[in-house]
Amino acid sequence: MKQLLTVWRSPKKDEMYLYTDRLEGLKRVPVELLKMFGVPKEVMGLPISEDKKLGRADAKKVMTEIKVKGFYLQLPPVREDYMLDIHKDSSSKYTDIL
């Protein structure tokens, strides 16, 4: 079975996406989820089948959740605490060296 989806990006959270049936759009997505997600920005249309390879989601699970719930929510990947240090300003640690 093949299906045509729309992929939506969240303006509030990096790497958070909603997948919906192309014909249904956002009709079945709960209002509470849309409030948390922000105004969805359409990223692309995506033809999908159960054996399609997706970057961070299982195609069969995506299709099942859209059929049952009306959407599939892809959350950002979990980041390790040590990786968060990359984004911190650490310049003050090194002032005594300079």
Beta strands, then each sheet from edge to edge (+ up, - down):
strand 1: 2-9
strand 2: 17-21
strand 3: 41-49
strand 4: 72-74
sheet 1: 3+ 1- 2+ 4-
end
